[in-house]
C-alpha cells in the first residue's frame, strides 16, 4: 500500500474517523486503530468501537492498492505535526509488511501496524436510504441532543427518541432534569407509530459531520442506523429498551408567561452565574416589566442583574440550575423567548417566540 495526500486533508480525515476508535482498556486492541484502505486514487478510513463506526473516503494520489490498520491517536498526532504539504504513507513490503512509513519533507516516522485480519468487517447497509435536509436535521440535533443523559446507568436516557407523529418526525431527549422536544415537518423515515432510540453520542458526531453540507441519507435497520453525508458514513447500534412516557410532563397550559430578549437574558445569566458556585441555582424574580436574576453563594458573595422583560401572571421567584437554563435559552433560536410556568415547583417551558416546533422543559430547584 502506498499513497500521497495533503497533510491537512489527511489529518482531518484521521481525526474524524478516530473519534469512533476506542481508547478503553479491556477491549480488542485492534479497536484502538484505524483501517486504511487504498483503491486507485481513493483512500477509505474506518474507525469503530463496535457500537459506533465512522467511515470516510478522500481523494489521494494512490500508487499501490492495499490495506493496513494503524494506531489511531498516534497516527493522527504524527500527521498533524508534519509541515504543510504532501504526506506519503507506505506499508513496507521488504520487511513482510510490518512497518508503516509516514514521510513529509525531511520528516520520517515508522510505526508498527495492528492486526488487519482482526479488524471487524464493516457490512454494507441493507435497508433503503431516505433523504433528509442536512441543515434541518443539524439544527434539530443542536437543540435536542444537549438534553440527553451522559449516565450509562440509565442507558435509555443516553439516547434520543425519534418517532413518527402524524406527518412529522419528532426528536426527544431527557436526563430527568430537563426535556427537549423538536419536530421536523416532513417524515418519510418512519411509518406512523414507529420509533427508534439512537445513542446521543452518535448524534453528537453526526452534528459535526453535517456542517457545510445539505446531503443526508438515513437508513434504519432493526438494530442499527446508518447516516451518510458526502463521503462519510456513520453507523451506530440502536438502544434497546422502553423510553419514559415524557408526554405526561408536558402541561396543557401555563398561566404565567415571561417574554424576554434571548441574547440579553443569556448575557445577564452569563454574568450572574459567576457567583453561582457549588451547585448554587440562579433565581428569577418574575413580575412587572423587568426580570431580576440573582445568585447567592454563602461565604462567597452574591450577584444580581435586572433586564427589561414583559410578564403576565402571578408574581413569583423561581430558581434553576444555571447551566441547564442557559442551554435551553441558547437552543431557542429567536430574538425573543418565552418562559412559561405554573408555580415555582412545577416544570417551566422555554420556547422561541414565533416558533412552535421546539420546546425545552426544565425542572426548577427548591431554594430556602
Secondary structure, 3 states (H helix, E strand, C coil): CEEEEEHHHHHHHHHHHHCCCCCCCCCCHHHHEEEEEEECCEEEEEEECCCEEEEEEEECEEEECEEEEEEHHHHHHHHHHCCCCEEEEEECCCCCCCCEEEEECCEEEEECCECHHHCCCCCCCCCCCEEEEHHHHHHHHHHHHHHCCCCHHHHHHHEEEEEEECCEEEEEEECCCEEEEEEECCCCCCCCCCEEEEEHHHHHHHHHHCCCCCEEEEEECCCEEEEEECCEEEEEEECCCCCCCHHHHCCCCCCEEEEEEHHHHHHHHHHHHHHCCCCCCEEEEEECCEEEEEEEECCCEEEEEEEECEEECCCEEEEECHHHHHHHHHHCCCCEEEEEECCCCCCEEEEECCCCCEEEEECCCCCC
